[in-house]
Amino acid sequence: MSLHAEATDTLSAWRPSTLEQESLRQAYLSYLDARADACERACAPGHLTASALVLDSAERHVLLTLHPRIGRWLQLGGHCEPADVSLRAAALREATEESGMDGLCIDPLPVHLDVHPVTCSLGVPTRHFDVRFVVRAPAGAEPVRSEESDDLRWWPIDALPEGSDDLVPLIAAVHSQYEPQR
């Protein structure tokens, strides 16, 4: 099965918890229906990306990366690659690469969607249709910063760094769908 077909199946199976997210889910499905290249980085009008909100084993902290080009703390994630068989696999690959941690466990369905304008590796303005998953780290896991990050650290889930207001809807989605243990 192609990544495009798998992305369509994944988003068709997911039932978001808010009307706003349902509207975005329908928009993503329409975009996938209209664009055979919607999962490819080369799709200049916009392309699906996969990201991971990595939680520690107690679900009290979230792992964020200080993105070198954007200059803000963000969840881990990025572009789908030709070898990715699913959005879930892409999100797990990105989380593993960017965190340097083994043994991560990813939930089967997304938790949140977000569309945002960006100038990525294409060098031109585009949009990322981000599909976000929850990933859990094993007990005692410590991240190792990669070249893709200026910094990498655990933050209390209820005390995110300044300037990360755009993560609030993602954290709220995690709380509403998964009710992390506190």
C-alpha positions, 0 to 999 in steps of 0.5 A: 500500500502506498503512503498516500493510500495509508494516509487516507485510510488512517485519517478516514479511521480517526475520529477527532474529539472536536468539530474543528479537528473534524473539519481539518480531517475532512480538509486533509482527506479532500486534499489527499483526494485532489493531490496524488503527491500530497505526501511528497515533500516536492508538493509545493502547494503543501504536503503532509508531515508527521510529528510526535508529541513524546511523553515521558513514561509517567506522562508528566513531561513532554520532549521538545526540540529547539528548532534551529530555523524556526527558533522555537520549541516544537514537538518532534517530527518532519517530512515523510520520506519515500521509505515511510510506509505510514504516517505513523511510521514517519512520526516514529522515525522522526521521533527516534532520529530527533530524540536519540532514544530507542524503545519509543511506543507510538499510538496507532491513530493521530491525536491532532492535526495542524496546518501551518505556513512554512518555508521548508527545504523547498526554499519557497513558501508552502504549507505543512499538513501536520498529522500528530501522534502521541509517542511514549518514551520508556522509563528512564529514557534520556534524549540525545540531541542531534544535528537537527536541533539547537536544544532538546529537553523535557518540559513539564506538560503543564509548564511549557516554555515561553513562546510555545502557545501554538502547542496548547491545542496539541496538549489539550487534544492529548488531555481530552483523548488520552487523559495522561496520568498526573 
